């Protein structure tokens, strides 16, 4: 099984990526990755290219991006929106 890799955007507190790493997860934040000020689309594309799940508090922008996505990949978490409250 391949472990989930996380990428937290600027809407998520920076300490979250640190805490995820402390818990043994592969996690990076936007500031750590030199991605401050990038557009939502750019952050999502970068995360996908890096094989990372994007974590955000910016529900409205990413919900819109999700509903306008034209295709879905076969990978379980690719092109999916998951709310942590559902887990």
C-alpha positions in Angstrom: 0.0 0.0 0.0 1.3 3.5 -0.9 1.1 6.0 1.9 -0.9 9.2 1.4 1.4 12.3 1.0 -0.1 15.6 2.1 0.3 19.2 0.9 -1.3 22.0 3.0 -2.1 25.2 1.2 -1.8 28.7 2.8 -5.3 28.5 4.3 -4.1 25.7 6.7 -2.1 26.6 9.7 1.6 25.9 9.1 1.9 23.8 12.2 -0.4 21.2 10.6 2.2 20.0 8.2 4.7 19.9 11.1 2.3 17.9 13.2 1.6 15.4 10.4 5.3 14.8 9.9 5.7 14.3 13.7 3.0 11.6 13.4 5.0 9.9 10.7 3.3 11.3 7.5 4.9 12.8 4.5 3.6 16.4 4.6 4.7 19.7 3.2 3.1 23.1 3.5 2.8 25.8 0.7 5.4 28.1 2.4 7.9 25.3 3.0 7.5 24.4 -0.7 8.1 28.0 -1.9 4.5 28.3 -3.1 3.2 31.4 -1.3 0.8 33.4 -3.3 0.1 30.8 -5.9 -3.4 30.4 -7.3 -5.7 27.7 -6.1 -5.5 26.0 -9.5 -1.7 26.2 -9.4 -1.6 24.7 -5.9 -3.9 21.9 -6.9 -1.9 21.1 -10.0 1.4 21.2 -8.1 0.0 18.8 -5.4 -1.2 16.4 -8.1 2.1 16.5 -10.0 3.9 15.7 -6.7 1.5 12.8 -5.8 0.2 14.7 -2.8 -3.3 15.2 -1.4 -4.1 18.9 -1.1 -5.4 19.9 2.4 -7.3 23.2 2.6 -9.8 25.2 4.7 -10.8 27.0 1.5 -14.0 25.0 0.8 -15.7 27.4 -1.5 -12.9 27.8 -4.1 -11.9 24.1 -4.1 -15.5 22.9 -4.3 -15.9 25.0 -7.4 -12.7 23.6 -8.9 -13.8 20.1 -8.0 -17.2 20.4 -9.8 -15.6 21.8 -12.9 -13.0 19.0 -13.2 -13.4 17.3 -16.6 -12.1 13.9 -15.8 -11.3 11.4 -13.0 -8.2 9.4 -12.6 -8.3 5.7 -11.5 -6.3 6.4 -8.3 -8.5 6.3 -5.2 -7.8 9.8 -4.0 -7.1 11.6 -7.2 -9.7 14.2 -8.3 -11.8 13.5 -5.2 -13.0 15.9 -2.5 -13.1 14.5 1.0 -14.4 16.3 4.1 -12.5 15.3 7.2 -15.9 15.3 9.1 -16.9 12.3 7.0 -14.1 10.2 8.4 
